């Protein structure tokens, strides 16, 4: 339930908060891996490649929605940390309106432009039709994904990381059941997997709404929370801009990250179905391996947002630095695990007989695991800055990551073939981690001086 993160041991609070996030993120990836296992095992390598070829495009869209909702929730968390209940409700109402408008606009644009986008991505002809219908169905269900992400972000901003987990687990189980039903029983092929994703997400949204209504009185919105009155025009506009100034840069930032992955996938698509399938399997498994680091990053964002609202700078510094150290240890542990057993897991997902695909996935994992340390630090310092509402530096790091990733992918692919693509991500991680780490310490120093001045003036 609701948890105040402005009191108690920072490290203990962050760790306890991150555990449900970790479990939830793992289920979220299992939710996605269900596509790989079911499609790859039942429909073959080409079908798996059709999902993998457009997966980065789907991630790009979802990153934008997730970034926006997480950004809006930062304001909600800050209001909660400042014990402003009216501000919490008003923030939720504004977040709902803004995210709905943004998502509907995004859905229309992508649905109309989907075929030209897939052509630009170099999706092979033999998998084009399945790729097209898979991504179109997912985009059509984007409004459902938006509402789940918004509800989950808001609930987490209030210190509750367990409730979204419960519904995500149920939705993941339902997704597997529906995917098997639509593919094996109704012979819907690859599009059936996409329909299963959308319907299971809709199920989680309904459950979230029912639970919030029963157990979260602070989120029971009143008619006045939705209204914009003439006499409050200036105040309302300022509050809306607070959300836009955090939410939209985070949406752009997440989109830029997704765009970098999309560019790599476009290059990858030129090497045929085996490389596409190998990268699809390896990246999904890697996403699970890095989930502990991601979870700590999200926990830090909520912790920092609440304490920033309460003006507890010392707690922010302590919590962030201790969590950074833990993420360092985690990055080493997960790299070891992936180097030992990652290739075997790929074989389980796509079949031991597909040795060519497994060997390509093995080569990728052997390289990327060496750079997990830099990725782990990105999650900590980027989320800390976002929790304080500082979006410029994370946005700058994202653009830097995009340029480095894109240049490396294209240049190295020309020089070394698909093997060169494997180095694009790690090079980008090094660049981004340097920017956000430096930016965090600069901002902390500035905030410390600002608080000192405020206390002197008091």
N, C-alpha and C positions, 0 to 999 in steps of 0.2 A: 504493500500500500504506500501512501504518501510518506516520503522520508525527507527530513530536513538535514542537508549535508553541511550546514554551517557550524555544527557542533560535533565534538567527538574526534577521534583519531582520524586524520585525513587519509592515511594510507589504508587503514582498516576499512573505512567507508568506501573508498574507491574500489578496493578488492572485492568487498561484499556486493557492491553494486554491479561490478563487472561480471560476476559469475553467471547470473541469469542472462546477461547480454551475450556472453560466450556461448552458452547453451543455445540461446535463440539464434545467434549467428550461424552456429553449426547446423541447426535445423533449417535455416534459410538456405544454406549451401546444399544440404541434402535435398531440399525442395528443388533446387536447380539441378543437382546431380541425378535426380530421378529421371530427368529428360535424357541425360547421357546413357544411363544404365538401360532404361526401357527402350529408348529409340535405338541405341547402338546394338543392343542384344537382340531385339526383335525385328528391326528393319534394316540393319546393316550399316556399313561404313559411310555410304553416300548419304543416307538419311541423317546419320550423326553429323556429317560434314555440313548438311543443310542447316542444322540448328547452330552449329559452331560458326558458320560463315556470317550469321547475322547476330550472334550473341553479343558482340561488342556494340552493335547499334542499339540493341535492347538495353544493354548496360548504360550506354550514353543517355538514353531517354530516362531510365530509372535513376541514374546519378543526378540528373537535373531536378527531378521531382523530389528525390531524397534530400538533396542539398538545400532546396528551397524550404521544405518542411522542417528540417533540422535547424535552419537559420531562424525561421519564425519561432521555433520552440526555445531558442536562446533567450529571446525577449520574455517569453512566458516564464522561463526558469529564473531570470533576473528579477522579475516582478514577485515571484514566489519567495526568492531569497530576501527580498526587501519587505516581505510580509504584506504585500499589496494585493488582497484578494480580488478587489474590483478590477485591478490592472490585469490579473491573471485571466479573468473571464473575458474582459475586453480583448485581450491578446488572442485568446482562442477564437473568438468571433471573427476578428480581422484576419487571422491566419487562414481560417476556413474559406472566407470570401476570396482572398487573394490567390490561394493555392488552387481553388476551383476554376477561377478565370484563367489562370496560367495553364493548367492542365488541359482544359478544353481547347484552348488555342493551340497548344502543343500537339494534341491528338489530331486536330484537323489538318495542320500543316504537314505532319509526317505521313498521314494516310494519303494525302494528295500527291506527295512527292516521293512515295516509297520506291516505285520502280526506277526512276532516275538515280536515286541514292544507291540502290543495289547494283545498278550498272556501273556506277562510279567506284563501288567497292570491289569490282572484278569478281563478283559471284559467278562461279562456273555455270555454263548452260545446263548441265545435267542435274544440277541441284537447285536451279533458280526458282522453279515453281514452288517446291516445298519450302524454300527459304522465305519466299514472298508471303505465302499464306501464314506461315508460322509467326512472322514479325507483325503482319497486319492484325492478326487476332490479338496478339499481346498489346499492341498499341491501342486497339479498340477498348481493351480492358484497363487502360491506363488510369482512368478516373477512380477505379476501384483500388488500384495500387496506391494512388495519391491519398485516399482517405485512410487506408491502413497506416501508411507511413506518417501521416499527420497525427492520427490518434496515438500511435506508438511514441512518436517524438514528444508530444505534449505530456503523456503519462510519465515518460522517463524524465522529463524536465521537472516534474514534481517529486522526483526521487524514487519512483516505483519502476524497477526494471524487471519485475517478475510477471506482472499481468500481461504485457505484450508477448512474453515467452509462452505462456499457456496457450494462447490462441494461435501462435505461430506453429507450435507442435501439432495441434489439432489440424491446422490447415495443411501442414506438410504430409501428414498421414492421409488426409483426404486427397491431396494432389496425386500421390502414388496410386491410390485406389482408382481415381478417375482416369488417370493416364493409361493404366492397364485396361480399364473398361473400354475407353474410346478407341485405343489402338488394337487390342486383341479381339474384343467382342464386336465392336461396331466398325472395325476396319477403316478408321478415319485417318490412319497414317500419321505423318508428322504434325499436321494441323490439330489432330486430336490431343497431342501433348500440350499445345498452346491453350486450347479450350480448358483443359484440366487446370492449368496454371491460373487462368482468370477466375474460374468458378471457385477454386479453393481460396483465392484471395478475397473474393466476395463473402465467402463464409466467415473468414476471420474478421472482416469489417463489421458484419452483423453482430457477432459475438462481442466485439470490443464495445460497440454502441450500447448493447444491453448491460454489460458489466459496468461501464462508466455511469450509466443512468442510476444503477443501484448502489454503487459503492464510492462514487466520487462527487460528493455534494458541491465541492468547490468548482466543478466543471458544469454544474447545472446552469446553463446560460439563461438570462432573462431577456425579455423583449428589448429592454433598454440597451443591452450589450450589442445589439445588432443595429441600433438606430444611429443616424448621423444628424445631429441637430444644428441649426444655424448658429445658435449662441456658442456652441462648442466647436465651430468649424476649424478654428486655428489649432486647438488642442487635438482634435481628431486627426487632422491632416499631419500634425507632427508625429503622432503615435503611429499612424499608417506608414509614414516615411521611416520611422525606426525599424519597422518590420522589413520594409523594402530594402533599406540600407544594409541589413544583415542577410536577409533571405535571398535576395536576387544575386548578390555577389557570390554567395555560397552555391547557388544553382549554376551560375556561370563557371565557378571554380570546379564543381563536380563534373559539369559538362565538358570542360576542357580536358579533365583527366580521362573521361570517356572517349573524347575525340582522339586523344593520343592512342588509346587502345584500338579504336576504330581504324586509324591509319595503319597501325601495325597489322591488323587483320586484313586490310585491303592488300597490303604487300604479301601477306601470308597466303591469301587466296590465289595468288598467281602461281603457287607451287603445287597445286592439285589437292585432291581429297585426302590423301594420306597425311600430308603436313597439316591440313586444316583439322582433321580428326585428332591428330596427336596433340596439337596445341590446345584444342578444345578440352580434351581430357586432362592434360597437364595443368592448365590454368585453373580449371575448376577444383582440382585437388589442392593446388597451391593456395587457392582462396580459403580452403578449410584450414590449411596449415597456418595461415597468417591470422586466423580468426581471434586467437588470444590477444594478439597485438592490437587488432582493430577494436576489440571489446574494451580494452584499457583506454584506448583513445576516446571512445564515446563516453565512458565513465568520467574521464578527465573533463570533457566538455561540459557535462551536467554539473560536476563538482565545481568547476571554475565559474560557470554561469551563476549558480546560487551564491557562491562566496563573493563574486564580483558585485552582485546586487547588495550583499551585506557589507561590502567594503572590507573584506578580510583578506588583505593582500598577503600577509604572512602565511596563512593557510594555503593560499594558491601556490606560492613558491615551494613550500614544503611538499605538498601533494604532487605537484608536477615533477619535481626533481626525483622524488622517491619512485614514482611510477615509471619515469624514464629509465631508471636503473633496472627495475623489474623487467621492462620491455627488452632491455639489452640481454638479460639472461634468457628470456623467452625466445628471442630471435636466434640465439645460438642453439638452444634445445630443439626448436622446430627445424632448423637447418639440418641438424644431425639426423633427426627422424626422417626427413624427406630424402636425404642422401642414402639412408639405409633401406627404406621401405617404399619410397614414393613410386618407383618403377613397378614394383609388384602390385601396388594398388591400381595403377593404370591398367595392368593386365586383367585385373578382376573386373574392371568396368567395361572394357571393350573386347575382352576375349584373349586368351593366351596365344591363340594361333595367329593373331595379327602382329607378327614380330616386327615388321617394317614400321608400323605406327608406334609400337611400344619403344623401339630404339630411338626414334625421333623425340618422343616425350622424355625419355631418359636423358638425352643430351641437353634438352632445355633445363630440366630440373638440376642437373649437375652444375650448370653455370649459375642459375638464378639464386640458388640457396646460399652462395658465397656472399650475397649482398643484402640478406634479410635484416642485418643490423640497421642499415640506412632506412629501410622501409619502416621498421619499428619506431624510429625516432620521428619520422614524418607524422605518424599517427598521433604521437603524444603532443608535440609542439604545435602542429597545425590545429588540433582540436582545442588546445589551451587558448590559442589566439582567438579562435572562433567563439569560445565560451565567454571571452571578454568583449565580444562584439567587434573585434579587430579583423576585418575581412581583407584588407588591402594586401598584406604580406602573404597570406595563404593563396590569394588570387594571383599574385605575382609569381609565387613558387609554382603554381599550376601552369601558368603560361610558359615559364622556364622549362618545366618538365615536358610540356607539349612540344616545344621547339627541339629540345635535345632528343626526345624519344623519336620524333618524326624524322629528324635528320639522320639519326643513328640507324633507324630501321631501313630507310631508303638507301642510304650510302653503303651501309654494311651488307645489305642484301645484294646489292650490285657486286660488291667485292667478294663476298664469301658465300653467297646463296642463302638459303633459309637459315643456315647456321648463324649468320650475322644478325638475324632478327633477335636471337636469344639475348644479345647484349644490350639491346635498346632500352628495355625496362630498367635493368640495373644502373646504367649510366644516368638515366633520368632520376632514379631514386637518390643517387649521390648528390645531384644538383639541387633537388627539392629539399632534401634534409638539411643541407647547408643554409639555404635561404630561410626556412621556417625556424631553425634553431637560433640563428643569429637574430632574426626578427623578434622572437619571443623574449630573449634577454634584453634587447633594446626597449621593448614595450614595458617590461617589468620595471626597468630602471626609471622610465618616464612616469609610470603610475606611482612609484614610490615617492618621487619628488612632488607629484601632484597632491598626494595625500598629506605629505608633510606641510605643504603650503596651506592646504585647507584647514589643517589643525592649528596652524599658527594664526590664521585669520579668525578662527573661532575664539 
